[in-house]
Amino acid sequence: MWFCSECGADSPKWEGRCPACGAWNTMVEERITTRKKDSGQSRTSRMTMSVPQRVSEIRAIDEARIHMPSEELNRVLGGGLVSGSMVLIGGEPGIGKSTLVLQNILSIKSRRILYVSGEESAMQIKLRADRIGRMSDNCYIVTETSLENIFRHIEQIEPQLLIVDSIQTIASDDIESSAGSVSQVRECAARLLRFAKEANVPVMLIGHINKEGSLAGPKVLEHIVDAVLQFEGDRQYMYRILRATKNRFGNTSELGIYEMCQRGLREVTNPSEMLLSRQDEESLSGCAIGVTLEGIRPFLIEAQALVSTAAYGTPQRSVTGFDSKRMNMLLAVLEKRVGFKLAQKDVFLNIAGGLKVADPALDLAVIAAILSSNVDMAVPHGICLSGEVGLSGEIRPVTRMEQRVREAEKLGMETIIIPKGSLKGVDTSKLSIEIVEVAKVEEAFRRLFG
């Protein structure tokens, strides 16, 4: 049979385009078996058949959560690991997925944990644990790639938390295809999910990603699990970002920030210090500090811009960490509404720290950095900005402005420029930071550059 590596749809012959999801050149050939499953499993499934219930008869109880040692991981999970849930952690090779999971489970002393590794030997995991500097008598390590043998170990140890590293290396004897194929990943994940729900034991899967950056294996893998956590980062940066792309028990807009150290991953409790470069007393043009929000977490971030005359005739527009289409819109607003001629100039924009920002409140900081580089005048020290820029040149209010102002005050900022009317009903008398409210882009520029 031919299976689609994106959605898992099957076909009796090869097709250039998947008939189900429409993806091109994703059909792979796999062997299938015609033998039936044993009757013992079918009898078990009949014994545990559920009974239909009315919605009013179902008792709603708060799901029990396991508090993980890492507060950043708890925030991304929505308050902790839910009992009976299945969590998938994906990321590039060498980004720190196994280190993140291992240093968390070695700090849990009250639960019996089984760590199944299909990629590394027990000696390699022991060396990593020694490097992290943590030991635990409740954590059992086993190197196994057979799903049936894994369930035998589960019956023997009866773990209260199961880790599988990685799901692409596990294979079942019921399917003849090799490990990592569409049918193997789908079958192994489904059986592990059944175990998690029936035994009420949380399961954490570690998965690979393909060259496009998405999780390897069929798309049905992301549908099966309860939460998908993406571990991102650049090899050139020490910082790693953990964000949830799917979470049935929490918010998907939260993110956790870690720093890769010699003894494992260190939590970054104050990301604003990480995202702000340590500048000398001499201020440089092209830099502006904005206040952005990820989930319910505000932090300060630095926008860097470089504007120069186009050397090759056609002006370049290069963006890192920000939406390129949105930057083009902001340049059009500056050209039409404010009168700055940027059509024949190269514009380069970078968000410091390697972070990707989608918050529209960073618009004001972006255009301040661009104009600072254009006129070669530095933004005064101690000023930060937060506001969305509209097409008519007005500055629009953004959400949670009080939290943004308090974060700027906590980091020692002296002045914050915000949209007019953003702090209605908020007592600002106790704030030590100067609040400047503006309604138009021109007002903000007069405040910045005089």
Secondary structure per residue as TSV (DSSP state, phi and psi in degrees):
chain	resnum	aa	ss	phi	psi
A	1	M	-	360.0	154.5
A	2	W	E	-108.0	130.2
A	3	F	E	-119.8	145.4
A	4	C	E	-82.6	127.6
A	5	S	T	-74.9	-9.6
A	6	E	T	-91.6	-51.2
A	7	C	T	-113.3	-12.6
A	8	G	-	86.9	5.7
A	9	A	-	-66.9	145.5
A	10	D	E	-108.8	157.5
A	11	S	E	-150.8	144.3
A	12	P	S	-73.9	-12.2
A	13	K	S	-142.9	164.8
A	14	W	-	-71.7	140.8
A	15	E	-	-135.0	141.2
A	16	G	S	-68.0	-32.3
A	17	R	B	-123.8	133.5
A	18	C	-	-64.9	128.2
A	19	P	T	-69.5	-17.3
A	20	A	T	-91.8	-56.3
A	21	C	T	-101.8	-12.7
A	22	G	-	82.9	7.8
A	23	A	-	-74.9	145.6
A	24	W	B	-94.0	140.4
A	25	N	S	55.9	46.0
A	26	T	-	-117.3	3.3
A	27	M	E	-81.7	126.3
A	28	V	E	-122.8	146.5
A	29	E	E	-90.5	135.3
A	30	E	-	-140.1	149.1
A	31	R	-	-82.8	142.6
A	32	I	-	-122.5	154.7
A	33	T	-	-108.9	149.4
A	34	T	-	-103.3	-0.6
A	35	R	-	-74.0	146.2
A	36	K	-	-88.0	155.9
A	37	K	-	-72.0	158.2
A	38	D	-	-66.4	154.4
A	39	S	H	-72.5	-19.4
A	40	G	H	-62.7	-38.6
A	41	Q	H	-67.8	-37.5
A	42	S	H	-67.7	-36.6
A	43	R	H	-65.7	-38.6
A	44	T	H	-64.6	-40.2
A	45	S	H	-67.2	-32.0
A	46	R	H	-72.1	-34.4
A	47	M	H	-68.3	-32.5
A	48	T	T	-99.6	23.5
A	49	M	-	-67.1	133.5
A	50	S	-	-78.4	163.0
A	51	V	-	-114.9	133.3
A	52	P	-	-62.3	139.9
A	53	Q	-	-132.2	151.2
A	54	R	-	-72.8	152.8
A	55	V	G	-62.5	-37.5
A	56	S	G	-69.3	-21.2
A	57	E	G	-88.4	-14.3
A	58	I	S	-78.5	128.7
A	59	R	-	-86.0	124.5
A	60	A	-	-93.4	118.4
A	61	I	-	-124.2	153.1
A	62	D	-	-69.7	133.6
A	63	E	-	-70.4	137.3
A	64	A	-	-73.0	131.0
A	65	R	E	-115.6	143.4
A	66	I	E	-96.1	120.2
A	67	H	-	-77.9	116.6
A	68	M	-	-82.2	151.3
A	69	P	S	-62.3	-27.9
A	70	S	-	-88.9	119.3
A	71	E	H	-68.6	-32.3
A	72	E	H	-64.2	-41.5
A	73	L	H	-65.9	-38.5
A	74	N	H	-62.7	-39.0
A	75	R	H	-64.7	-44.0
A	76	V	H	-68.0	-36.3
A	77	L	H	-73.8	-13.9
A	78	G	T	95.7	21.8
A	79	G	S	122.0	-1.5
A	80	G	S	139.8	176.0
A	81	L	E	-86.9	122.7
A	82	V	E	-79.3	135.2
A	83	S	T	-63.7	134.5
A	84	G	T	80.8	6.8
A	85	S	-	-95.9	163.9
A	86	M	E	-124.1	123.5
A	87	V	E	-116.7	132.7
A	88	L	E	-111.5	124.3
A	89	I	E	-110.8	120.3
A	90	G	E	-120.5	155.4
A	91	G	E	175.4	171.4
A	92	E	-	-68.0	158.9
A	93	P	T	-62.7	134.0
A	94	G	T	79.6	8.7
A	95	I	S	-78.4	-23.3
A	96	G	S	118.6	21.4
A	97	K	H	-64.7	-50.3
A	98	S	H	-65.9	-36.9
A	99	T	H	-64.6	-41.7
A	100	L	H	-61.3	-46.2
A	101	V	H	-69.9	-42.7
A	102	L	H	-65.8	-42.8
A	103	Q	H	-70.8	-21.3
A	104	N	H	-78.1	-45.9
A	105	I	H	-72.6	-26.6
A	106	L	T	-72.9	-15.7
A	107	S	T	-93.0	-5.7
A	108	I	-	-89.8	114.4
A	109	K	-	-99.0	-15.2
A	110	S	S	-98.8	0.3
A	111	R	S	-130.5	147.3
A	112	R	-	-87.2	124.5
A	113	I	E	-123.4	137.3
A	114	L	E	-115.0	120.7
A	115	Y	E	-107.8	111.1
A	116	V	E	-100.5	120.0
A	117	S	E	-115.4	125.7
A	118	G	S	-105.9	1.5
A	119	E	S	-115.2	-35.6
A	120	E	S	-117.3	156.6
A	121	S	-	-82.2	166.9
A	122	A	H	-63.5	-33.1
A	123	M	H	-67.1	-38.3
A	124	Q	H	-65.0	-40.1
A	125	I	H	-67.1	-37.3
A	126	K	H	-64.4	-39.9
A	127	L	H	-64.2	-38.1
A	128	R	H	-67.2	-39.9
A	129	A	H	-63.7	-38.1
A	130	D	H	-65.3	-37.7
A	131	R	H	-66.5	-39.7
A	132	I	H	-67.7	-31.8
A	133	G	T	85.9	29.5
A	134	R	-	-131.6	141.8
A	135	M	-	-132.5	152.8
A	136	S	-	-151.5	135.9
A	137	D	S	-86.2	-8.9
A	138	N	S	-96.4	0.3
A	139	C	E	-105.5	122.6
A	140	Y	E	-106.9	132.0
A	141	I	E	-108.5	132.7
A	142	V	E	-141.1	136.4
A	143	T	E	-102.0	112.3
A	144	E	-	-154.7	142.0
A	145	T	-	-119.1	-5.6
A	146	S	B	-92.0	126.7
A	147	L	H	-65.1	-37.6
A	148	E	H	-65.8	-40.2
A	149	N	H	-67.7	-32.9
A	150	I	H	-62.9	-41.7
A	151	F	H	-68.9	-28.4
A	152	R	H	-67.1	-41.1
A	153	H	H	-64.5	-35.9
A	154	I	H	-64.8	-42.2
A	155	E	H	-64.8	-32.5
A	156	Q	H	-76.7	-44.5
A	157	I	H	-90.4	-30.4
A	158	E	-	54.3	65.2
A	159	P	-	-72.0	157.9
A	160	Q	S	-102.2	-3.8
A	161	L	E	-155.3	130.5
A	162	L	E	-117.5	131.2
A	163	I	E	-117.9	130.6
A	164	V	E	-121.9	117.9
A	165	D	E	-130.3	103.6
A	166	S	-	-118.8	168.5
A	167	I	G	-68.4	-24.1
A	168	Q	G	-75.6	-12.6
A	169	T	G	-98.2	-5.7
A	170	I	-	-90.3	138.6
A	171	A	B	-135.9	147.3
A	172	S	-	-105.5	144.1
A	173	D	T	-71.5	-17.8
A	174	D	T	-72.3	-17.5
A	175	I	-	-118.2	134.0
A	176	E	-	-84.4	-13.6
A	177	S	S	-71.9	165.2
A	178	S	-	-77.2	164.6
A	179	A	T	-64.6	141.8
A	180	G	T	92.1	-7.6
A	181	S	S	-74.3	169.1
A	182	V	H	-60.3	-48.9
A	183	S	H	-68.3	-36.4
A	184	Q	H	-67.4	-46.4
A	185	V	H	-63.4	-40.8
A	186	R	H	-66.9	-43.6
A	187	E	H	-69.3	-45.0
A	188	C	H	-64.4	-42.0
A	189	A	H	-65.3	-38.6
A	190	A	H	-65.8	-40.3
A	191	R	H	-72.3	-36.0
A	192	L	H	-67.2	-35.4
A	193	L	H	-65.4	-40.8
A	194	R	H	-61.2	-40.9
A	195	F	H	-64.2	-42.0
A	196	A	H	-62.7	-41.2
A	197	K	H	-75.1	-39.6
A	198	E	H	-74.3	-39.4
A	199	A	H	-91.6	-6.1
A	200	N	T	57.4	41.2
A	201	V	-	-113.6	126.6
A	202	P	-	-69.8	142.4
A	203	V	E	-124.4	130.5
A	204	M	E	-114.3	122.4
A	205	L	E	-105.4	140.5
A	206	I	E	-109.1	129.0
A	207	G	E	-126.4	156.7
A	208	H	-	-88.4	166.8
A	209	I	B	-122.2	154.5
A	210	N	-	-89.5	-175.5
A	211	K	T	-68.7	-19.7
A	212	E	T	-80.1	-10.1
A	213	G	S	97.5	-3.3
A	214	S	S	-96.0	165.2
A	215	L	B	-65.4	134.7
A	216	A	S	-70.7	152.6
A	217	G	S	99.5	-177.8
A	218	P	-	-70.8	154.8
A	219	K	T	-65.5	-22.1
A	220	V	H	-64.3	-21.7
A	221	L	H	-61.1	-40.8
A	222	E	H	-71.2	-26.9
A	223	H	H	-75.6	-30.6
A	224	I	H	-70.8	-45.5
A	225	V	S	-74.5	163.0
A	226	D	S	-87.3	-28.5
A	227	A	E	-145.2	140.9
A	228	V	E	-120.7	117.2
A	229	L	E	-108.9	129.6
A	230	Q	E	-105.4	123.1
A	231	F	E	-100.7	110.6
A	232	E	E	-114.2	162.8
A	233	G	E	162.7	165.7
A	234	D	-	-111.9	141.3
A	235	R	T	-61.5	-26.0
A	236	Q	T	-80.0	-15.8
A	237	Y	S	-108.3	149.8
A	238	M	S	-81.8	-12.1
A	239	Y	E	-93.8	143.6
A	240	R	E	-123.5	143.1
A	241	I	E	-119.6	126.6
A	242	L	E	-108.7	118.2
A	243	R	E	-131.3	151.8
A	244	A	E	-97.6	122.7
A	245	T	E	-94.3	-15.6
A	246	K	E	-153.3	135.2
A	247	N	E	-156.2	111.8
A	248	R	T	-78.0	-10.8
A	249	F	T	-121.4	16.2
A	250	G	S	-171.3	-170.5
A	251	N	-	-86.0	139.9
A	252	T	T	-92.0	0.1
A	253	S	T	-95.9	1.8
A	254	E	-	-81.7	154.5
A	255	L	E	-146.3	150.4
A	256	G	E	-117.5	144.8
A	257	I	E	-119.4	131.0
A	258	Y	E	-125.3	158.9
A	259	E	E	-120.2	128.1
A	260	M	E	-78.2	117.3
A	261	C	E	-119.0	179.7
A	262	Q	T	-68.0	-31.4
A	263	R	T	-101.2	31.5
A	264	G	E	107.6	-154.2
A	265	L	E	-99.0	128.3
A	266	R	E	-105.0	135.4
A	267	E	E	-70.9	138.1
A	268	V	-	-102.1	99.4
A	269	T	S	-77.5	-24.5
A	270	N	-	-123.2	86.9
A	271	P	H	-67.5	-18.5
A	272	S	H	-62.8	-37.0
A	273	E	H	-65.9	-31.9
A	274	M	H	-71.8	-38.7
A	275	L	H	-86.4	-7.5
A	276	L	S	-104.6	123.6
A	277	S	-	-75.7	146.0
A	278	R	-	-78.4	100.2
A	279	Q	-	-89.7	151.4
A	280	D	-	-77.1	-177.3
A	281	E	S	-64.4	-28.4
A	282	E	S	-80.7	117.5
A	283	S	-	-80.9	146.1
A	284	L	-	-111.1	148.1
A	285	S	T	-77.0	156.9
A	286	G	T	89.1	8.4
A	287	C	E	-122.4	132.6
A	288	A	E	-142.9	145.3
A	289	I	E	-105.0	125.5
A	290	G	E	-116.3	159.6
A	291	V	E	-108.7	114.0
A	292	T	E	-113.7	172.8
A	293	L	E	-137.9	129.9
A	294	E	E	-122.4	110.4
A	295	G	T	69.5	-118.5
A	296	I	T	-111.6	16.6
A	297	R	E	-109.2	111.6
A	298	P	E	-88.3	145.8
A	299	F	E	-155.6	158.2
A	300	L	E	-89.7	141.9
A	301	I	E	-140.1	150.7
A	302	E	E	-105.7	127.0
A	303	A	E	-101.2	127.3
A	304	Q	E	-116.1	133.1
A	305	A	E	-134.1	150.1
A	306	L	E	-136.1	120.7
A	307	V	E	-118.5	124.3
A	308	S	E	-143.1	162.9
A	309	T	E	-66.9	136.3
A	310	A	-	-65.3	119.0
A	311	A	S	-84.2	-22.0
A	312	Y	S	-115.0	20.8
A	313	G	S	89.6	-58.8
A	314	T	S	-87.2	120.6
A	315	P	-	-68.9	144.4
A	316	Q	-	-97.3	148.3
A	317	R	E	-130.0	105.4
A	318	S	E	-120.4	129.0
A	319	V	E	-131.1	136.5
A	320	T	E	-130.7	118.7
A	321	G	S	86.5	3.6
A	322	F	S	-139.7	158.5
A	323	D	-	-71.9	121.7
A	324	S	H	-66.7	-36.5
A	325	K	H	-66.7	-35.9
A	326	R	H	-69.6	-36.4
A	327	M	H	-65.4	-39.2
A	328	N	H	-61.9	-36.9
A	329	M	H	-65.5	-41.8
A	330	L	H	-65.9	-35.8
A	331	L	H	-65.9	-37.0
A	332	A	H	-66.4	-36.9
A	333	V	H	-64.6	-43.5
A	334	L	I	-63.6	-35.2
A	335	E	I	-71.6	-44.1
A	336	K	I	-85.9	-46.6
A	337	R	I	-91.4	-31.7
A	338	V	I	-104.9	-24.7
A	339	G	-	95.9	12.7
A	340	F	-	-86.4	129.1
A	341	K	-	-90.1	101.5
A	342	L	-	-117.5	7.4
A	343	A	T	-67.9	-31.5
A	344	Q	T	-106.0	28.8
A	345	K	E	-127.1	144.8
A	346	D	E	-75.1	137.7
A	347	V	E	-127.3	121.9
A	348	F	E	-118.4	130.9
A	349	L	E	-128.2	136.4
A	350	N	E	-140.3	137.0
A	351	I	E	-97.5	119.1
A	352	A	T	-65.8	148.4
A	353	G	T	92.6	-2.5
A	354	G	S	73.8	20.3
A	355	L	-	-94.6	144.7
A	356	K	-	-101.7	123.3
A	357	V	-	-116.7	132.3
A	358	A	-	-118.6	8.6
A	359	D	-	-76.5	123.0
A	360	P	G	-66.3	-14.3
A	361	A	G	-67.6	-11.4
A	362	L	G	-83.9	-2.5
A	363	D	H	-57.2	-43.9
A	364	L	H	-66.0	-39.0
A	365	A	H	-68.6	-34.6
A	366	V	H	-66.1	-48.0
A	367	I	H	-71.9	-28.3
A	368	A	H	-66.4	-39.9
A	369	A	H	-66.9	-39.6
A	370	I	H	-64.9	-46.4
A	371	L	H	-72.4	-29.6
A	372	S	H	-62.8	-41.1
A	373	S	H	-72.2	-32.9
A	374	N	H	-68.2	-44.0
A	375	V	H	-92.1	-2.5
A	376	D	T	57.0	46.3
A	377	M	-	-128.1	131.6
A	378	A	-	-77.4	144.1
A	379	V	-	-68.2	130.6
A	380	P	-	-54.2	145.1
A	381	H	T	-66.0	139.6
A	382	G	T	89.0	9.4
A	383	I	E	-110.0	133.4
A	384	C	E	-128.2	163.4
A	385	L	E	-134.4	152.8
A	386	S	-	-157.2	119.6
A	387	G	-	171.7	151.2
A	388	E	E	-94.7	138.6
A	389	V	E	-102.4	126.0
A	390	G	-	-89.7	172.4
A	391	L	T	-69.5	-22.5
A	392	S	T	-90.7	5.9
A	393	G	S	89.5	3.6
A	394	E	B	-84.3	156.5
A	395	I	E	-103.5	117.9
A	396	R	E	-97.2	148.7
A	397	P	-	-67.4	155.2
A	398	V	-	-126.2	169.2
A	399	T	S	-78.2	156.9
A	400	R	-	52.7	47.7
A	401	M	H	-68.0	-34.1
A	402	E	H	-62.8	-40.3
A	403	Q	H	-64.0	-38.9
A	404	R	H	-64.5	-42.0
A	405	V	H	-65.0	-41.4
A	406	R	H	-67.9	-34.4
A	407	E	H	-66.3	-41.3
A	408	A	H	-64.1	-38.7
A	409	E	H	-65.9	-39.1
A	410	K	H	-65.4	-31.1
A	411	L	T	-86.3	4.2
A	412	G	T	88.8	15.3
A	413	M	-	-71.6	144.6
A	414	E	S	-93.2	-33.1
A	415	T	E	-139.3	142.1
A	416	I	E	-130.3	132.2
A	417	I	E	-101.8	121.5
A	418	I	E	-132.1	164.5
A	419	P	E	-65.0	151.8
A	420	K	T	-69.3	134.1
A	421	G	T	82.3	14.2
A	422	S	T	-78.7	-22.8
A	423	L	T	-113.8	40.4
A	424	K	T	-67.8	130.2
A	425	G	T	80.5	6.6
A	426	V	-	-105.4	131.4
A	427	D	-	-79.5	109.4
A	428	T	-	-102.1	8.1
A	429	S	T	-69.5	-27.6
A	430	K	T	-88.6	-2.4
A	431	L	-	-85.3	136.0
A	432	S	-	-89.3	-7.9
A	433	I	S	-88.1	142.4
A	434	E	E	-79.0	128.6
A	435	I	E	-107.7	121.5
A	436	V	E	-113.8	118.1
A	437	E	E	-100.4	130.4
A	438	V	E	-130.0	152.8
A	439	A	S	-111.4	-24.6
A	440	K	B	-126.3	160.0
A	441	V	H	-64.2	-35.4
A	442	E	H	-62.1	-37.5
A	443	E	H	-64.0	-39.3
A	444	A	H	-65.4	-38.3
A	445	F	H	-71.4	-35.3
A	446	R	H	-64.6	-38.3
A	447	R	H	-68.2	-33.0
A	448	L	H	-81.5	-47.4
A	449	F	H	-113.8	-1.0
A	450	G	-	79.3	360.0
